[in-house]
Amino acid sequence: MGSFELPTIIISKMPNWKKLIVSGSDAALSSLDVTNAVTASYFKGDGSALTGIAGDITSVTAGKGISGGGSSGAVTLTSEYLLAVDDRDMKPNTSGVGSTIKGVKPFFTTLGGMTSTADSDYQDVLVLDTYYDTSGGNANALSFDKSTQLIRHWQAGQTATSWGTSKTLAYTDSNIAITASAFVGDGSALTGIDAGGFGYSNPISMSADTSTTAGNYTSIYGPMQINSGVTFTVAATSLVKVETF
């Protein structure tokens, strides 16, 4: 029969303290109740079964996008900026915002990746969703083109797999092409309109100086063309109405 070594447990009693020594090739102690502090050079294991552990935090280190921290006293952490995520085909359902998370999240992504697969048309994108579920509405995103001054607004459901069709924001100094079935107002504030782009047939041609009669009402039905050098005078208290076809 082979030899083996038994664990040795020694408990020494002194007037004000007790000492416990556990030794052996595979010594183990399944339970130990201590009412005061335990001092050791190290503990073996992950500590997952330890309870009632309390101690002081010795250091707080600021990570990326955060400043502050310290190793003593009251420390403060300050958020300096939002860290961007490199996700070149980011979709509403993969943004991480809106599904129980309320917030704003920046991304480095691509235009193609907003609706399909990633390409090389790079974009800076801010995803905004300030409510944690769909009862608060859709998720919004603003994409800033990294090769030209162009901003697109996207909106889609939080679980959508595509951002869908965007709307392009206009700058105040941009040349804007407008397509509409009708305009409301008198157009007095419109500037920069090129009349050469209007097409019409059989216009009313005014080839000589013409004046309206005071107190009278004049109605012109159809497009009117005033020839070069011709003056059309609207007299005081007269009324002129021009109707298009």
BAMARKE-466266 format. One record per residue: y, z, x of N, C-alpha, C in turn. Coordinates in Angstrom, 1 decimal. Layout:
N
LOFI     ny     nz     nx    cay    caz    cax     cy     cz     cx
LOFI      Y      Z      X      Y      Z      X      Y      Z      X
...
This chain:
245
LOFI     ny     nz     nx    cay    caz    cax     cy     cz     cx
LOFI   -1.2    0.0    0.8    0.0    0.0    0.0    1.2    0.0    0.9
LOFI    2.2   -0.9    0.6    3.4   -1.0    1.5    4.3    0.2    1.3
LOFI    5.2    0.3    2.3    6.1    1.4    2.3    7.4    1.0    1.6
LOFI    8.1    1.9    1.0    9.4    1.6    0.4   10.3    2.9    0.5
LOFI   11.6    2.6    0.3   12.5    3.7    0.5   13.1    4.1   -0.9
LOFI   13.0    5.3   -1.2   13.6    5.8   -2.5   15.0    6.1   -2.3
LOFI   15.8    5.9   -3.4   17.2    6.2   -3.3   17.4    7.7   -3.2
LOFI   18.4    8.1   -2.4   18.7    9.5   -2.2   20.0    9.9   -2.9
LOFI   19.9   10.9   -3.8   21.1   11.4   -4.5   21.4   12.8   -4.0
LOFI   22.5   13.0   -3.5   22.9   14.3   -3.0   24.2   14.8   -3.8
LOFI   24.1   15.9   -4.4   25.3   16.5   -5.0   25.6   17.8   -4.3
LOFI   26.8   17.9   -3.7   27.1   19.1   -3.0   28.2   19.8   -3.8
LOFI   28.0   21.1   -4.0   28.9   21.9   -4.8   29.7   22.7   -3.8
LOFI   31.0   22.6   -3.9   31.9   23.4   -3.1   32.8   24.1   -4.1
LOFI   33.6   25.1   -3.7   34.4   25.9   -4.6   35.3   25.0   -5.5
LOFI   36.0   24.0   -5.0   36.9   23.3   -5.9   36.6   21.8   -6.0
LOFI   35.4   21.3   -5.5   35.1   19.9   -5.7   33.6   19.6   -5.6
LOFI   33.3   18.4   -6.0   31.9   18.0   -6.0   31.8   16.7   -5.3
LOFI   30.8   16.5   -4.5   30.6   15.2   -3.8   29.3   14.6   -4.2
LOFI   29.3   13.3   -4.5   28.2   12.6   -4.9   27.9   11.4   -3.9
LOFI   26.7   11.4   -3.4   26.3   10.4   -2.4   25.1    9.7   -3.0
LOFI   25.2    8.4   -3.1   24.1    7.5   -3.6   23.7    6.6   -2.4
LOFI   22.5    6.7   -1.9   22.2    5.8   -0.8   20.8    5.2   -1.0
LOFI   20.4    4.3   -0.2   19.1    3.6   -0.2   19.3    2.1   -0.2
LOFI   18.2    1.4    0.0   18.2   -0.1    0.1   18.7   -0.8   -1.1
LOFI   18.4   -0.1   -2.3   18.9   -0.8   -3.6   19.3    0.3   -4.5
LOFI   20.2    1.2   -4.1   20.5    2.4   -4.9   21.4    1.9   -6.0
LOFI   21.2    2.6   -7.1   22.0    2.3   -8.3   22.3    3.6   -9.1
LOFI   23.4    3.6   -9.8   23.7    4.7  -10.7   24.2    4.2  -12.0
LOFI   23.4    4.4  -13.0   23.7    3.8  -14.3   24.8    4.4  -15.1
LOFI   25.2    5.6  -14.8   26.2    6.3  -15.6   26.9    7.4  -14.7
LOFI   28.2    7.4  -14.8   29.0    8.4  -14.1   30.2    8.8  -14.9
LOFI   30.3   10.1  -15.3   31.5   10.6  -16.0   32.4   11.3  -15.1
LOFI   33.6   10.8  -15.0   34.6   11.5  -14.1   35.9   11.8  -14.9
LOFI   36.3   13.0  -14.9   37.5   13.4  -15.6   38.8   13.2  -14.8
LOFI   38.7   13.1  -13.5   39.8   12.9  -12.7   39.8   11.5  -12.0
LOFI   40.6   11.4  -10.9   40.7   10.1  -10.3   39.4    9.8   -9.4
LOFI   39.1    8.5   -9.3   38.1    8.0   -8.4   38.7    7.2   -7.3
LOFI   38.5    7.6   -6.1   39.0    6.8   -5.0   37.9    6.1   -4.2
LOFI   38.1    4.8   -4.0   37.0    4.1   -3.3   37.7    3.0   -2.5
LOFI   37.0    2.6   -1.4   37.6    1.5   -0.6   37.4    0.2   -1.3
LOFI   36.4    0.0   -2.1   36.3   -1.2   -2.9   35.3   -0.9   -4.0
LOFI   35.4   -1.8   -5.0   34.4   -1.8   -6.1   33.6   -3.1   -6.1
LOFI   32.4   -3.0   -6.3   31.5   -4.2   -6.3   31.3   -4.7   -7.8
LOFI   31.5   -6.0   -8.0   31.4   -6.5   -9.4   32.7   -7.0   -9.9
LOFI   32.7   -7.6  -11.1   33.9   -8.1  -11.7   34.7   -7.1  -12.5
LOFI   34.2   -5.9  -12.7   34.9   -4.8  -13.4   35.0   -5.0  -14.9
LOFI   34.2   -6.0  -15.4   34.2   -6.3  -16.8   33.8   -5.1  -17.7
LOFI   33.0   -4.2  -17.2   32.5   -3.1  -18.0   33.3   -1.9  -17.8
LOFI   34.3   -1.9  -17.0   35.2   -0.7  -16.8   36.1   -0.6  -17.9
LOFI   36.3    0.7  -18.4   37.2    0.9  -19.5   38.2    2.1  -19.0
LOFI   39.3    2.1  -19.8   40.2    3.2  -19.5   40.9    3.1  -18.2
LOFI   41.0    1.9  -17.6   41.6    1.7  -16.3   43.1    1.6  -16.5
LOFI   43.9    2.4  -15.8   45.3    2.3  -15.8   45.9    2.4  -14.4
LOFI   47.0    1.7  -14.2   47.6    1.7  -12.9   48.9    1.0  -12.9
LOFI   49.6    1.0  -11.8   50.9    0.4  -11.7   50.8   -1.0  -11.2
LOFI   51.7   -1.9  -11.7   51.9   -3.2  -11.2   52.7   -3.2   -9.9
LOFI   52.1   -3.7   -8.9   52.7   -3.6   -7.6   53.6   -4.8   -7.2
LOFI   53.4   -5.9   -8.0   54.3   -7.1   -7.6   54.2   -8.1   -8.8
LOFI   55.4   -8.7   -9.0   55.5   -9.8  -10.0   56.1  -11.0   -9.3
LOFI   55.3  -12.1   -9.3   55.8  -13.3   -8.6   56.1  -14.4   -9.6
LOFI   57.3  -15.0   -9.4   57.8  -16.1  -10.3   57.0  -17.3   -9.9
LOFI   56.5  -18.0  -10.9   55.9  -19.3  -10.7   56.8  -20.5  -10.8
LOFI   56.3  -21.7  -11.0   57.1  -22.9  -11.1   58.0  -22.8  -12.4
LOFI   59.3  -23.2  -12.2   60.2  -23.2  -13.3   60.8  -21.8  -13.7
LOFI   60.4  -20.8  -12.9   60.8  -19.4  -13.2   61.4  -18.8  -11.9
LOFI   62.5  -18.1  -12.1   63.0  -17.4  -10.9   63.0  -15.9  -11.2
LOFI   63.1  -15.1  -10.1   63.1  -13.6  -10.3   61.8  -13.0   -9.7
LOFI   61.4  -11.9  -10.3   60.2  -11.2   -9.9   60.6  -10.1   -8.9
LOFI   59.6   -9.5   -8.3   59.9   -8.4   -7.3   58.7   -7.5   -7.1
LOFI   58.8   -6.6   -6.2   57.6   -5.7   -5.9   57.9   -4.2   -6.2
LOFI   59.1   -3.9   -6.7   59.4   -2.6   -7.0   60.5   -2.5   -8.1
LOFI   60.5   -1.4   -8.8   61.5   -1.2   -9.8   61.4   -2.1  -11.0
LOFI   62.4   -2.2  -11.8   62.4   -3.1  -13.0   62.7   -4.5  -12.5
LOFI   61.9   -5.5  -12.8   62.1   -6.9  -12.4   62.4   -7.7  -13.6
LOFI   63.1   -8.9  -13.3   63.5   -9.8  -14.3   62.9  -11.2  -14.0
LOFI   62.4  -11.9  -15.0   62.0  -13.3  -14.8   62.9  -14.2  -15.7
LOFI   63.4  -15.3  -15.1   64.3  -16.2  -15.8   63.7  -17.6  -15.7
LOFI   63.7  -18.2  -16.9   63.2  -19.6  -17.0   64.3  -20.5  -16.5
LOFI   64.0  -21.3  -15.5   65.0  -22.2  -14.9   65.0  -23.6  -15.6
LOFI   63.8  -24.1  -15.9   63.7  -25.4  -16.5   62.3  -25.5  -17.1
LOFI   62.1  -26.6  -17.9   60.8  -26.8  -18.5   60.0  -27.7  -17.6
LOFI   58.8  -27.4  -17.3   57.9  -28.2  -16.5   57.4  -29.4  -17.3
LOFI   57.5  -30.6  -16.7   57.0  -31.8  -17.4   55.5  -32.0  -17.1
LOFI   54.8  -32.6  -18.1   53.4  -32.9  -18.0   53.3  -34.4  -17.8
LOFI   52.5  -34.8  -16.8   52.2  -36.2  -16.6   51.0  -36.6  -17.5
LOFI   51.3  -37.2  -18.6   50.3  -37.7  -19.5   50.8  -39.1  -20.0
LOFI   50.2  -40.1  -19.5   50.7  -41.5  -19.7   50.3  -42.2  -20.9
LOFI   49.4  -41.5  -21.7   49.1  -42.0  -23.0   49.1  -40.9  -24.0
LOFI   50.2  -40.1  -24.0   50.4  -38.9  -24.8   50.5  -39.3  -26.3
LOFI   49.8  -38.6  -27.1   49.9  -38.9  -28.6   50.2  -37.5  -29.3
LOFI   50.6  -37.6  -30.6   50.9  -36.3  -31.3   49.7  -35.3  -31.2
LOFI   48.5  -35.8  -31.4   47.4  -34.9  -31.4   47.0  -34.4  -30.0
LOFI   47.6  -34.9  -29.0   47.2  -34.4  -27.6   48.5  -33.7  -26.9
LOFI   49.6  -33.7  -27.6   50.8  -33.2  -27.0   50.7  -31.7  -26.8
LOFI   49.9  -30.9  -27.6   49.9  -29.5  -27.4   51.0  -28.8  -28.2
LOFI   51.8  -29.5  -28.9   52.9  -28.9  -29.6   52.7  -29.2  -31.1
LOFI   52.9  -28.1  -31.9   52.7  -28.3  -33.4   51.5  -27.7  -33.9
LOFI   50.4  -27.6  -33.2   49.2  -27.0  -33.6   49.2  -25.5  -33.2
LOFI   49.8  -24.7  -34.1   50.1  -23.3  -33.9   51.2  -23.0  -32.8
LOFI   51.7  -24.1  -32.1   52.7  -23.9  -31.1   54.0  -24.5  -31.6
LOFI   55.0  -23.7  -31.6   56.4  -24.2  -32.0   57.2  -24.3  -30.7
LOFI   57.7  -25.5  -30.5   58.5  -25.6  -29.3   58.9  -27.1  -28.9
LOFI   59.4  -27.2  -27.7   59.8  -28.5  -27.1   59.0  -28.6  -25.8
LOFI   58.5  -29.8  -25.6   57.7  -30.1  -24.4   58.0  -31.4  -23.8
LOFI   58.3  -31.5  -22.5   58.6  -32.7  -21.8   57.4  -33.4  -21.2
LOFI   57.4  -34.7  -21.2   56.3  -35.5  -20.6   56.9  -36.7  -19.8
LOFI   56.1  -37.0  -18.8   56.2  -38.3  -18.1   55.1  -39.2  -18.7
LOFI   55.5  -40.2  -19.4   54.5  -41.1  -20.0   54.9  -42.5  -20.0
LOFI   54.3  -43.4  -20.8   54.6  -44.8  -20.8   54.8  -45.3  -22.2
LOFI   55.5  -46.4  -22.3   55.8  -46.9  -23.7   54.5  -47.3  -24.4
LOFI   53.7  -48.0  -23.6   52.4  -48.4  -24.2   51.5  -47.3  -24.6
LOFI   51.6  -46.2  -23.9   50.8  -45.0  -24.2   51.2  -44.2  -25.4
LOFI   52.5  -44.5  -25.9   52.9  -43.9  -27.1   52.1  -44.3  -28.3
LOFI   51.6  -45.5  -28.3   50.9  -46.1  -29.4   49.5  -46.5  -29.1
LOFI   49.2  -46.8  -27.8   47.9  -47.3  -27.5   47.5  -46.8  -26.1
LOFI   47.3  -47.8  -25.1   46.9  -47.4  -23.8   48.1  -47.4  -22.8
LOFI   48.0  -46.7  -21.8   49.1  -46.5  -20.8   49.4  -47.9  -20.1
LOFI   50.7  -48.1  -19.8   51.1  -49.2  -19.0   52.1  -48.8  -17.9
LOFI   52.9  -49.7  -17.4   53.8  -49.3  -16.3   55.3  -49.2  -16.8
LOFI   55.5  -49.2  -18.1   56.8  -49.1  -18.7   57.1  -47.6  -18.9
LOFI   57.6  -46.9  -17.8   57.6  -45.5  -17.7   58.8  -44.9  -18.6
LOFI   58.5  -43.7  -19.2   59.4  -43.1  -20.1   59.4  -41.6  -19.8
LOFI   60.6  -41.0  -20.0   60.8  -39.5  -20.1   60.7  -39.2  -21.6
LOFI   59.9  -38.3  -22.0   59.7  -38.0  -23.4   59.9  -36.5  -23.7
LOFI   60.6  -36.2  -24.8   60.7  -34.8  -25.3   60.0  -34.8  -26.6
LOFI   59.0  -34.0  -26.8   58.3  -33.8  -28.0   58.8  -32.5  -28.7
LOFI   59.3  -32.6  -29.9   59.9  -31.5  -30.6   59.1  -31.2  -31.9
LOFI   58.6  -30.0  -32.0   58.0  -29.6  -33.3   58.2  -28.1  -33.4
LOFI   59.1  -27.7  -34.3   59.6  -26.3  -34.4   58.9  -25.5  -35.5
LOFI   57.8  -26.1  -36.1   57.0  -25.4  -37.0   55.5  -25.6  -36.6
LOFI   54.7  -24.6  -36.9   53.3  -24.6  -36.4   52.3  -25.3  -37.1
LOFI   52.6  -25.8  -38.3   51.6  -26.6  -39.1   52.3  -27.7  -39.8
LOFI   51.5  -28.5  -40.5   52.0  -29.7  -41.2   52.9  -29.4  -42.4
LOFI   52.8  -28.2  -42.9   53.7  -27.9  -44.1   55.2  -27.9  -43.7
LOFI   55.5  -27.9  -42.4   56.9  -27.9  -42.0   57.3  -29.3  -41.6
LOFI   56.5  -30.3  -41.9   56.9  -31.7  -41.6   56.3  -32.3  -40.4
LOFI   56.7  -33.5  -40.0   56.1  -34.2  -38.9   56.6  -33.8  -37.6
LOFI   56.0  -34.2  -36.5   56.4  -34.0  -35.1   57.4  -35.1  -34.8
LOFI   58.4  -34.8  -34.0   59.4  -35.8  -33.5   59.3  -35.9  -32.0
LOFI   59.7  -37.1  -31.5   59.7  -37.3  -30.1   60.9  -38.3  -29.8
LOFI   61.5  -38.0  -28.6   62.6  -38.9  -28.1   62.1  -39.4  -26.8
LOFI   62.1  -40.8  -26.6   61.7  -41.4  -25.4   62.9  -42.0  -24.7
LOFI   63.1  -41.7  -23.4   64.2  -42.2  -22.6   63.6  -43.2  -21.6
LOFI   63.9  -44.5  -21.8   63.4  -45.5  -20.9   63.9  -45.3  -19.5
LOFI   63.0  -45.3  -18.5   63.3  -45.0  -17.1   63.8  -46.3  -16.3
LOFI   63.9  -47.4  -17.0   64.4  -48.6  -16.3   65.6  -49.2  -16.9
LOFI   66.0  -48.7  -18.1   67.2  -49.1  -18.8   67.7  -48.0  -19.7
LOFI   69.0  -48.1  -20.1   69.5  -47.1  -21.0   69.1  -47.4  -22.4
LOFI   68.0  -46.8  -22.8   67.4  -47.1  -24.1   66.7  -45.8  -24.6
LOFI   67.1  -45.4  -25.8   66.5  -44.2  -26.4   65.8  -44.5  -27.7
LOFI   64.5  -44.1  -27.8   63.8  -44.4  -29.1   63.4  -43.1  -29.7
LOFI   63.5  -43.1  -31.1   63.1  -41.9  -31.9   61.7  -42.2  -32.5
LOFI   60.8  -41.3  -32.3   59.4  -41.5  -32.9   59.2  -40.3  -33.8
LOFI   58.4  -40.6  -34.9   58.0  -39.5  -35.8   56.6  -39.8  -36.3
LOFI   55.7  -38.7  -36.3   54.4  -38.9  -36.8   53.8  -37.6  -37.1
LOFI   52.7  -37.6  -37.8   52.0  -36.3  -38.2   51.5  -35.6  -36.9
LOFI   51.3  -34.3  -37.0   50.9  -33.6  -35.8   49.5  -34.0  -35.3
LOFI   48.6  -34.5  -36.2   47.3  -34.8  -35.8   47.1  -36.3  -35.6
LOFI   48.2  -37.1  -35.7   48.1  -38.5  -35.6   47.7  -39.0  -34.2
LOFI   47.0  -40.1  -34.1   46.5  -40.6  -32.8   47.5  -41.7  -32.2
LOFI   48.6  -41.9  -32.9   49.6  -42.8  -32.4   51.0  -42.3  -32.9
LOFI   52.0  -42.6  -32.1   53.4  -42.3  -32.6   54.0  -43.3  -33.6
LOFI   53.3  -44.4  -33.8   53.7  -45.4  -34.7   54.9  -46.2  -34.3
LOFI   55.7  -46.6  -35.2   56.9  -47.5  -34.9   58.1  -46.6  -34.7
LOFI   58.8  -46.9  -33.6   60.0  -46.2  -33.3   61.3  -46.8  -33.8
LOFI   62.4  -46.0  -33.9   63.7  -46.5  -34.2   64.5  -46.4  -32.9
LOFI   65.3  -47.4  -32.6   66.2  -47.4  -31.4   67.5  -46.8  -31.7
LOFI   68.0  -45.8  -30.9   69.3  -45.3  -31.1   70.3  -46.2  -30.5
LOFI   71.5  -46.3  -31.1   72.6  -47.2  -30.6   73.7  -46.4  -29.9
LOFI   74.2  -46.9  -28.8   75.3  -46.3  -28.1   76.6  -46.9  -28.8
LOFI   77.7  -46.1  -28.7   78.9  -46.5  -29.3   79.6  -47.7  -28.7
LOFI   79.2  -48.0  -27.4   79.8  -49.1  -26.8   78.8  -50.3  -26.7
LOFI   77.8  -50.3  -27.5   76.8  -51.3  -27.5   77.2  -52.4  -28.5
LOFI   76.7  -53.6  -28.2   76.8  -54.7  -29.2   75.6  -54.6  -30.1
LOFI   75.8  -54.4  -31.4   74.8  -54.0  -32.3   74.6  -55.2  -33.3
LOFI   73.4  -55.7  -33.4   73.0  -56.7  -34.4   72.6  -56.0  -35.7
LOFI   73.3  -56.2  -36.8   73.0  -55.6  -38.1   72.4  -56.6  -39.1
LOFI   71.3  -56.3  -39.7   70.8  -57.1  -40.8   70.8  -56.3  -42.0
LOFI   71.4  -56.7  -43.1   71.5  -56.0  -44.3   71.7  -57.0  -45.5
LOFI   71.3  -56.6  -46.6   71.4  -57.4  -47.8   72.9  -57.3  -48.4
LOFI   73.5  -56.1  -48.1   74.9  -55.9  -48.6   75.6  -54.9  -47.8
LOFI   76.9  -55.0  -47.7   77.7  -53.9  -47.1   78.6  -53.3  -48.1
LOFI   78.8  -52.0  -48.0   79.6  -51.3  -49.0   81.0  -51.0  -48.3
LOFI   82.1  -51.3  -49.0   83.4  -51.0  -48.4   84.1  -52.3  -48.3
LOFI   85.4  -52.2  -47.8   86.3  -53.4  -47.7   86.2  -54.1  -46.4
LOFI   85.5  -53.4  -45.4   85.4  -54.0  -44.1   86.6  -53.9  -43.2
LOFI   87.6  -53.1  -43.7   88.9  -53.1  -42.9   88.7  -52.5  -41.5
LOFI   87.7  -51.7  -41.3   87.5  -51.0  -40.0   86.6  -51.8  -39.1
LOFI   86.1  -52.9  -39.6   85.2  -53.7  -38.7   86.0  -54.5  -37.7
LOFI   85.5  -54.6  -36.5   86.2  -55.3  -35.4   85.2  -56.2  -34.7
LOFI   85.6  -57.2  -34.0   84.8  -58.0  -33.1   83.9  -58.9  -33.9
LOFI   84.2  -59.3  -35.1   83.4  -60.2  -35.9   83.7  -61.6  -35.6
LOFI   82.7  -62.4  -35.3   82.9  -63.8  -34.9   82.6  -64.6  -36.2
LOFI   83.7  -65.1  -36.7   83.6  -65.9  -38.0   82.9  -67.2  -37.8
LOFI   82.8  -67.7  -36.5   82.1  -68.9  -36.3   80.6  -68.9  -36.6
LOFI   80.1  -67.7  -36.8   78.7  -67.6  -37.1   78.4  -67.8  -38.6
LOFI   79.5  -67.8  -39.5   79.3  -68.0  -40.9   79.1  -69.4  -41.3
LOFI   78.1  -69.7  -42.1   77.9  -71.1  -42.5   78.2  -71.2  -44.0
LOFI   78.8  -72.3  -44.5   79.0  -72.5  -45.9   79.2  -73.9  -46.1
LOFI   79.1  -74.3  -47.4   79.4  -75.7  -47.8   80.5  -75.8  -48.8
LOFI   81.2  -77.0  -48.8   82.2  -77.3  -49.8   83.3  -76.1  -49.9
LOFI   83.9  -75.8  -48.7   84.9  -74.7  -48.8   86.2  -75.2  -49.5
LOFI   86.9  -74.2  -50.0   88.3  -74.6  -50.5   89.2  -74.7  -49.3
LOFI   89.7  -75.9  -49.1   90.6  -76.2  -48.0   92.0  -76.1  -48.3
LOFI   92.8  -75.2  -47.6   94.2  -75.1  -47.8   94.9  -75.8  -46.6
LOFI   95.5  -77.0  -46.9   96.1  -77.8  -45.9   97.6  -77.7  -45.8
LOFI   98.2  -77.0  -46.7   99.7  -76.8  -46.7  100.1  -75.4  -47.0
LOFI  101.3  -75.0  -46.7  101.7  -73.7  -46.9  101.7  -73.4  -48.4
LOFI  101.1  -72.2  -48.7  101.0  -71.8  -50.1  101.4  -70.4  -50.4
LOFI  102.0  -70.1  -51.5  102.4  -68.8  -51.9  102.0  -68.5  -53.3
LOFI  101.6  -67.2  -53.5  101.3  -66.8  -54.9  102.6  -66.5  -55.6
LOFI  102.5  -66.4  -56.9  103.6  -66.1  -57.8  103.7  -64.6  -58.1
LOFI  104.8  -64.0  -57.9  105.0  -62.6  -58.2  104.6  -62.3  -59.6
LOFI  103.8  -61.2  -59.8  103.4  -60.8  -61.1  102.3  -61.5  -61.7
LOFI  101.8  -62.5  -60.9  100.7  -63.3  -61.4   99.3  -62.9  -60.7
LOFI   98.3  -63.3  -61.4   96.9  -63.0  -60.9   96.3  -64.4  -60.5
LOFI   95.8  -64.5  -59.2   95.2  -65.7  -58.7   93.7  -65.4  -58.4
LOFI   92.8  -66.2  -58.9   91.4  -66.0  -58.6   90.9  -67.2  -57.8
LOFI   90.3  -67.0  -56.7   89.7  -68.1  -55.9   88.2  -67.9  -55.9
LOFI   87.5  -68.9  -56.3   86.0  -68.7  -56.4   85.4  -69.6  -55.4
LOFI   84.8  -69.0  -54.4   84.1  -69.8  -53.3   84.8  -69.5  -52.0
LOFI   84.2  -70.0  -50.9   84.7  -69.7  -49.5   86.0  -70.5  -49.4
LOFI   87.0  -69.9  -48.7   88.3  -70.5  -48.5   88.6  -70.7  -47.0
LOFI   89.0  -72.0  -46.7   89.3  -72.3  -45.3   90.8  -72.6  -45.2
LOFI   91.5  -71.8  -44.4   93.0  -72.1  -44.2   93.1  -72.9  -42.9
LOFI   93.6  -74.1  -43.0   93.7  -75.0  -41.8   94.7  -74.4  -40.8
LOFI   94.6  -74.9  -39.6   95.5  -74.5  -38.5   96.9  -74.8  -38.9
LOFI   97.8  -73.8  -38.6   99.3  -74.0  -38.8   99.7  -73.8  -40.3
LOFI   98.8  -73.4  -41.1   99.1  -73.2  -42.6   99.2  -71.8  -42.8
LOFI  100.2  -71.4  -43.7  100.5  -70.0  -44.0  100.2  -69.8  -45.5
LOFI   99.4  -68.8  -45.7   99.1  -68.4  -47.1   99.8  -67.1  -47.4
LOFI  100.8  -67.1  -48.2  101.6  -65.9  -48.5  101.3  -65.3  -49.8
LOFI  101.0  -64.0  -49.8  100.8  -63.3  -51.1  102.0  -62.5  -51.4
LOFI  102.6  -62.9  -52.5  103.9  -62.4  -52.9  103.7  -60.9  -53.4
LOFI  104.8  -60.2  -53.3  104.8  -58.8  -53.9  104.5  -58.8  -55.4
LOFI  103.8  -57.8  -55.8  103.4  -57.6  -57.2  102.4  -58.7  -57.7
LOFI  101.9  -59.6  -56.8  100.9  -60.5  -57.2   99.5  -60.0  -56.8
LOFI   98.5  -60.6  -57.4   97.1  -60.1  -57.1   96.3  -61.3  -56.9
LOFI   95.5  -61.3  -55.8   94.6  -62.4  -55.4   93.2  -61.9  -55.3
LOFI   92.3  -62.5  -56.0   90.9  -62.1  -56.0   90.1  -63.3  -55.5
LOFI   89.3  -63.1  -54.4   88.5  -64.1  -53.8   87.0  -63.7  -54.1
LOFI   86.3  -64.6  -54.8   84.9  -64.3  -55.1   84.0  -65.3  -54.3
LOFI   82.9  -64.9  -53.8   81.9  -65.7  -53.2   80.9  -66.2  -54.1
LOFI   80.1  -67.2  -53.7   79.1  -67.7  -54.6   78.0  -66.7  -54.8
